[in-house]
Amino acid sequence: MSTIKDVAALAGVSFTTVSHVLNDTRPVSAEARQRVLAAVDEIGYLPSAVARSLRKSETKIVGVLVPNVQNPFFAELVCGVEAYCRSSGYSVFLCNSDNDPKRQQQYMRTLLEKRVDGLLLSSAGDDEALAHIFKMASVPSVTVDRLVPGARADRVSVNNQRGACNAVRHLIELGHRRIACISGPSEFEVARERCEGWRQALREAGIVPDESLVIESDFSSPGGYESARQMLRSQGQGDGAGPAVTGIFASNDMMAIGALRAAAELGFKVPQQVSIVGFDDIELSRYVFPALTTVGCGVRQLGTEAGRVLIDRIEHPGGELKEVLLTPHLVVRESTAAPPALLGK
């Protein structure tokens, strides 16, 4: 690889002059600057990012750690983060913990060793060691979507309870009374909040929440598929064996998509026989059949806001920690309708 001395020799200037041109640290004559830049182009010189970071105590790099890049939610989230960071002059290092707390810890340490200017994390699970790493890191940090208990970091999230309440209220207003909840893992605050939103909507309508209609799953499409099959079968739908569930609230769109598949396989028409509503409004939700009714605020918008908070913390350190809470809105599509009794079917 070419060096700064190679550039200096070709341009006929000292290597300190080359440094001043590239780093804009001292005025250099227009003629010398032109010769230096021409030499840089000719030999393809690339300045050392490591050396530059040591001089300026910054890398212009942020680390982003998510639990599952295969989940469209996190893919869209990262797109929003990356777009904002890039527009602000920062590059992004992306790490996928694959829902493994141990791997999450390893990646956190790796990112800190790389001297990233900031960290953005969506946690893979409740992990006391992770909070300890946060405390030791002393680097601007933001948690997004999922809380890291004990971590000193800004937070950007969605009003989960309000969003879930709106989703279930939509089913109630259509006339549904037996509404199941496919919940995420209870270890996550986001899952607990969305499940509580389900309860809140029912109580407000004078319906006692039936906890037997809550099935804890894992935020994945296979998890939603298995949970919906279990729920629909156990309620004896279609064979007169018991009271029918006519509505399903899934705590994210991926589980709702799995539930759509399960209903179809069991012979239930959506929404004529069972209505399904999700949470997040990922892009895929509008292209499944039937198109999914859901609540969300735009996943890319969530990522953009998280990126904005992180860059602001990097460039303006100090001050109180921020908690940004975005409000999700109901998006009515094709997967919800009045229950069969009201439809006369």
Summary of the structure (lengths in Angstrom):
residues: 345
radius of gyration: 25.9
end to end distance: 74.5
largest distance: 91.2
contacts: 1224
relative contact order: 0.12
helix: 48%
strand: 15%
